[in-house]
Amino acid sequence: MSYNIPEHYGHKLEFNLNRLPAKVSDRTNWRFLLPGIIFGLLLALLGVYELLNGFRAGGANVADVVPLDDISYYKPFFNPVFFDIVFIIVGLGMAGASVLSYIRYRKFTFDGKNMTIAWRPFLGSKKIIKESIKNYEGVRFRITFFQSGFLTRNRYIIELYHKNPQKIVPLYISTSPKNIRLKWKEYARYFELPALINTDEGLMSRDTKNLDKSIKEMARLGYVIDDFDSYAPLPEPIAYVRKKDKIVLKARKIVWDAYNIAAWAIIFIMGAGIAASFLNPSLARTGTAAFWGIEAGAATIIIAAVFILFRKEKLVLKKNKIVNTHKYMLFSTKHDEMMKQDIESIEVTENPASGRFFVSVISEDKTITFGSKLPIEDLRWIKKFLIHEVIK
């Protein structure tokens, strides 16, 4: 499905319109870039140190530490230099990408009638355009996923919508769903424009007078229809469990995507590097405490990453609330919960970065997302089922 989707750089932004002219800057925050820069540089330094034989010799002659007979019989399966070069390239790439992300930015100025947009790309000169506020069609709310290390996190975006994506203005961006719908209402009322949301049925408009109503109230007024068919076949990828006091929905299996494949590649490279270190007799005898500390840290990261990659999400429907849980290989955690009476919208929405859809359960102060890798027809079944359970 095609939408006008601009690329916003920041993860935390709020356009304060209390005083005019109002200004805001959209730029990647250093808080999100520093981990990539630090980890990238450490990875590159580790590769350089290894390449220069710092860990292997420890400042001493290898022949004085390891008998020549042992060295002559040792033939590593992988040449350690290969991993040194890979560490350097990956590390410098991570650090460089983070620095370049900070160079680009966009600035927005609102004088009460017109929006002025100035942006600076990676390369090229600064550009400036001006647009009348009368040409904007509404205030759009959407959710995107972004990769934070091995974790996939939500980014909640409210923006002033224009058909030209270069003229779309971010009003509020956060990684927390707290009060996101309230912010959406406030901006829509300030600009006196409809509230818009991307769904599987297209760009949907909501009148601001209905944004405060719960989904139960909307059903009573006829704006929401319960068309769930209890005799329709259960979608194959979804597991449905009816227990004494609750219903559990979950995906039957893990679906891998490009992010998972990239994570597995990093795990393989790190794991191969650790294995090569342990299989190298000179490292086993001459490795410093700092080196073995880094090895232990890398092994810990790998174990945690595997747990995360095999994580499954579940929706638990109880009498009065919906609970979102994350199930790991050995334990489960409660991620979020929402009272049914507080739910104001249930939609199938799209992540434009991946082209995949997911179900959003939205109240005034929080949002629960579910099924980000399920087929769209199955998500539509989940949406109908949830609406049925909430308004019955």
RASUL-V817373 format. One record per residue. N is the residue number from 1. PHI is phi as a letter, one per 40 degrees, with the letter a starting at -180 (NA if undefined). Layout:
BEGIN
n->(N,N)
phi->(PHI,PHI)
END
This chain:
BEGIN
n->(1,2,3,4,5,6,7,8,9,10,11,12,13,14,15,16,17,18,19,20,21,22,23,24,25,26,27,28,29,30,31,32,33,34,35,36,37,38,39,40,41,42,43,44,45,46,47,48,49,50,51,52,53,54,55,56,57,58,59,60,61,62,63,64,65,66,67,68,69,70,71,72,73,74,75,76,77,78,79,80,81,82,83,84,85,86,87,88,89,90,91,92,93,94,95,96,97,98,99,100,101,102,103,104,105,106,107,108,109,110,111,112,113,114,115,116,117,118,119,120,121,122,123,124,125,126,127,128,129,130,131,132,133,134,135,136,137,138,139,140,141,142,143,144,145,146,147,148,149,150,151,152,153,154,155,156,157,158,159,160,161,162,163,164,165,166,167,168,169,170,171,172,173,174,175,176,177,178,179,180,181,182,183,184,185,186,187,188,189,190,191,192,193,194,195,196,197,198,199,200,201,202,203,204,205,206,207,208,209,210,211,212,213,214,215,216,217,218,219,220,221,222,223,224,225,226,227,228,229,230,231,232,233,234,235,236,237,238,239,240,241,242,243,244,245,246,247,248,249,250,251,252,253,254,255,256,257,258,259,260,261,262,263,264,265,266,267,268,269,270,271,272,273,274,275,276,277,278,279,280,281,282,283,284,285,286,287,288,289,290,291,292,293,294,295,296,297,298,299,300,301,302,303,304,305,306,307,308,309,310,311,312,313,314,315,316,317,318,319,320,321,322,323,324,325,326,327,328,329,330,331,332,333,334,335,336,337,338,339,340,341,342,343,344,345,346,347,348,349,350,351,352,353,354,355,356,357,358,359,360,361,362,363,364,365,366,367,368,369,370,371,372,373,374,375,376,377,378,379,380,381,382,383,384,385,386,387,388,389,390,391,392)
phi->(NA,b,b,c,b,c,c,c,c,c,b,a,a,a,c,c,b,c,b,b,c,b,b,a,b,b,a,c,c,d,c,c,c,d,d,c,c,c,c,c,c,c,c,c,c,c,c,c,c,c,c,c,g,c,c,c,c,g,g,b,c,d,c,c,c,b,d,c,c,c,c,c,c,c,b,c,c,b,c,d,c,d,c,d,c,c,d,c,c,c,c,c,c,c,c,c,c,c,c,c,c,c,c,c,a,b,b,b,b,b,b,h,b,b,b,b,b,b,a,b,c,d,b,h,c,c,b,b,b,b,b,c,c,c,c,c,c,i,b,c,b,a,b,b,b,b,c,b,g,c,c,b,b,c,b,b,b,b,a,c,c,b,c,c,d,c,b,c,b,c,b,a,b,a,c,b,c,d,g,c,c,c,c,d,c,c,c,c,c,c,c,f,b,c,c,b,a,c,b,c,c,h,c,c,b,b,c,c,c,c,c,c,c,c,c,c,c,c,c,c,c,g,c,b,b,c,b,c,b,c,c,c,c,c,d,d,c,b,c,b,b,b,b,d,b,a,b,b,b,a,c,c,a,c,b,c,b,c,c,c,c,c,c,c,c,c,c,c,c,c,c,c,c,c,c,c,c,c,c,c,d,c,c,c,c,b,c,c,c,c,c,c,c,c,c,c,c,c,c,c,c,c,c,c,c,c,c,c,c,c,c,b,b,b,b,b,c,b,d,b,a,b,b,b,b,b,b,c,c,b,a,b,b,c,c,a,a,a,c,c,c,c,c,b,a,b,b,c,b,b,c,c,c,b,g,c,b,a,c,b,b,b,b,c,b,a,b,b,b,a,g,c,b,c,c,c,c,c,c,c,c,c,d,c,c,c,c,d,c,c,c,c)
END
